[in-house]
Amino acid sequence: MRTKSILAGLFTIIGVMILLKLGFWQVERLAWKSSLLTSIESEYAKDAERFPITAKNITQIYQSLPANTLYRGVISGRLQTLDTIEFMPSSPHDGVPAFIVRAVVMLDGALPARINLGWIYYEQRDVVIASLRRFDGQDFDFTAALRKGNHDNDRAEALYLFDADEHLLLSNIVNGRSAKPELRNKHKSYAIFWFTMAGVLMAFYLIFMIKQKTLRS
């Protein structure tokens, strides 16, 4: 009986420690996600047209960005649509699979970067490729968001990535999309869940100990 109580106590202590650690980790994630959402809202509240992103200043802008954030501004460049178009999986639209149309833009005619132009349904693929080829080599101005992921990529191997807002000249080819990420912040709920589980485990242990005491009596 005593051995059973000791094992139950050890299990409870270890379990509660793990659950509390998970809870406090979610609290940290909550603070991080809240800060991230605030920075994104700030970027979309500013007048992006007053913040040009060029081949000369993009490295400085990118390096100053925290991971998983973005910077909105205006880019000018020559669109490259021959053999550069990619179709990236996207969230379904109206329950139908959709894809992001990605091409290459030469910033200031000098620095290549990837740019997401909008979304399409997959069956539109061939038509979109043919339509975009007409714009190969043409100069465009885009309001766009420079995205930075989890890590600093080696810029010699990976191109900068932009999400473009809807462009009038391309609106009849691709469906325009805002580059604003739709991020969920459920870390508060997750933290409450783990803390609650820790409390439940402690309650089970107390009930167990009361029953053991009753049996000994």
C-alpha positions in Angstrom: 0.0 0.0 0.0 2.8 2.4 0.9 4.7 1.6 -2.3 1.5 2.4 -4.3 1.2 5.8 -2.6 4.9 6.6 -3.2 4.6 5.7 -6.9 1.4 7.7 -7.2 3.1 10.7 -5.6 6.1 10.5 -8.0 3.8 10.2 -11.0 1.8 13.2 -9.8 4.9 15.4 -9.2 6.4 14.6 -12.6 3.1 14.9 -14.4 2.3 18.3 -12.8 5.8 19.6 -13.5 5.4 18.7 -17.2 1.9 20.1 -17.5 3.0 23.4 -15.8 6.0 23.7 -18.1 3.7 23.3 -21.1 1.4 25.9 -19.6 4.2 28.5 -19.0 5.5 27.7 -22.5 2.1 28.7 -23.9 2.2 31.9 -21.9 5.5 32.8 -23.5 4.0 31.9 -26.9 1.1 34.1 -26.1 3.3 37.1 -25.5 5.3 36.4 -28.6 2.2 36.0 -30.8 0.6 39.2 -29.4 3.7 41.1 -30.2 3.8 39.6 -33.7 0.2 40.5 -34.4 0.8 44.1 -33.1 3.7 44.5 -35.5 1.7 43.2 -38.4 -1.2 45.5 -37.6 1.2 48.4 -37.4 2.6 47.6 -40.9 -0.9 47.6 -42.4 -1.8 50.8 -40.7 1.0 52.8 -42.3 1.0 54.4 -45.7 3.0 51.8 -47.6 3.5 54.1 -50.6 5.8 56.2 -48.5 8.2 53.3 -47.9 10.0 52.2 -51.1 11.8 48.9 -51.0 14.7 48.9 -53.5 17.6 46.8 -54.5 19.9 49.0 -52.4 18.0 49.1 -49.1 16.3 45.6 -49.1 19.2 43.9 -47.3 19.2 46.4 -44.5 15.4 46.2 -44.2 15.4 42.4 -44.2 18.1 42.1 -41.6 16.3 44.5 -39.3 13.1 42.4 -39.4 12.4 40.0 -36.5 11.6 36.4 -37.6 8.1 35.7 -38.8 7.3 39.3 -39.5 6.9 41.5 -42.6 7.6 44.9 -43.9 5.2 46.7 -46.3 6.3 49.1 -48.9 6.4 49.8 -52.7 8.6 47.9 -55.1 9.5 48.7 -58.7 10.8 46.1 -61.0 10.7 44.2 -64.2 8.3 41.2 -64.1 9.8 37.9 -65.3 7.1 35.4 -66.4 8.9 33.1 -68.8 9.8 29.8 -67.1 9.5 31.4 -63.7 5.9 30.9 -62.8 5.1 28.6 -59.9 1.9 27.5 -58.3 2.0 27.2 -54.6 -0.8 25.4 -52.6 -3.2 27.8 -50.9 -6.2 27.6 -48.6 -9.3 26.4 -50.5 -11.7 29.1 -51.8 -15.4 28.2 -51.6 -14.3 24.6 -50.8 -12.3 24.3 -54.0 -8.5 23.8 -54.0 -6.6 27.0 -54.9 -3.0 28.0 -55.7 -0.9 31.1 -55.2 0.7 32.3 -58.5 4.3 33.1 -57.9 6.7 34.8 -60.4 10.0 36.6 -60.3 10.5 40.4 -60.3 13.8 42.1 -60.9 13.9 44.9 -58.4 15.1 48.1 -60.0 16.0 45.8 -63.0 18.9 44.4 -61.0 18.0 42.1 -58.1 15.7 39.1 -58.6 13.0 38.4 -56.0 10.0 36.1 -55.8 6.6 37.7 -55.7 3.1 36.2 -55.0 0.7 37.8 -57.5 -2.6 36.4 -56.4 -4.5 33.1 -56.3 -6.3 31.0 -58.9 -8.2 27.7 -59.1 -5.9 25.0 -60.4 -7.9 24.4 -63.7 -7.0 28.0 -64.7 -3.3 27.2 -64.7 -2.7 27.0 -68.5 -4.7 30.1 -69.2 -2.9 32.1 -66.5 0.6 31.0 -67.7 -0.3 32.2 -71.3 -1.8 35.5 -70.0 1.1 36.3 -67.8 3.7 35.7 -70.5 2.4 38.8 -72.2 3.8 40.9 -69.4 7.3 39.4 -69.4 9.9 42.1 -69.2 7.4 44.9 -68.4 8.0 47.3 -65.5 5.6 47.2 -62.6 5.0 49.0 -59.3 3.6 46.8 -56.6 2.4 47.5 -53.1 3.8 44.5 -51.3 4.9 42.9 -48.1 8.5 41.7 -47.7 8.2 38.5 -45.7 10.8 37.0 -43.3 10.4 33.4 -42.0 11.9 31.6 -39.1 15.5 31.9 -40.1 17.8 34.1 -42.0 18.2 32.4 -45.4 21.5 32.5 -47.2 20.6 35.3 -49.7 23.0 33.8 -52.2 20.8 30.7 -52.4 17.3 32.0 -51.6 15.5 35.0 -53.2 13.6 37.5 -51.1 9.8 36.9 -51.1 7.0 39.4 -51.5 3.2 39.2 -51.2 1.7 41.7 -53.6 -1.6 43.4 -53.1 -4.0 43.3 -56.0 -2.7 45.0 -59.1 -5.1 46.6 -61.6 -3.3 45.3 -64.7 -3.3 41.7 -63.4 -6.8 41.7 -61.8 -8.4 39.9 -64.7 -5.8 37.1 -64.6 -5.3 36.3 -61.0 -7.6 36.9 -58.0 -6.2 39.7 -55.9 -5.3 39.0 -52.4 -4.2 41.1 -49.4 -0.8 40.0 -48.2 -2.1 40.4 -44.6 -1.6 37.1 -42.8 -4.6 35.8 -40.9 -2.9 34.5 -37.8 -4.7 32.8 -34.9 -3.7 33.5 -31.3 -5.1 30.6 -29.2 -2.2 30.3 -26.8 -4.2 31.7 -23.9 -6.7 28.8 -24.4 -3.8 26.3 -24.6 -2.2 27.7 -21.4 -5.5 27.4 -19.5 -5.9 23.9 -20.8 -2.5 22.7 -19.5 -2.8 24.5 -16.2 -6.3 23.0 -15.8 -4.8 19.5 -16.5 -2.2 20.1 -13.8 -5.0 21.0 -11.4 -7.0 17.9 -12.4 -4.0 15.6 -11.9 -3.4 17.1 -8.4 -7.1 16.6 -7.6 -7.0 13.0 -8.6 -3.9 12.5 -6.4 -5.7 14.0 -3.4 -8.8 11.8 -4.0 -6.5 8.8 -4.3 -4.7 9.6 -1.0 -8.0 10.2 0.8 -9.2 6.8 -0.4 -6.0 5.2 0.7 -6.3 6.8 4.2 -9.9 5.6 4.4 -8.9 2.0 3.6 -6.1 2.0 6.2 -8.6 3.2 8.8 
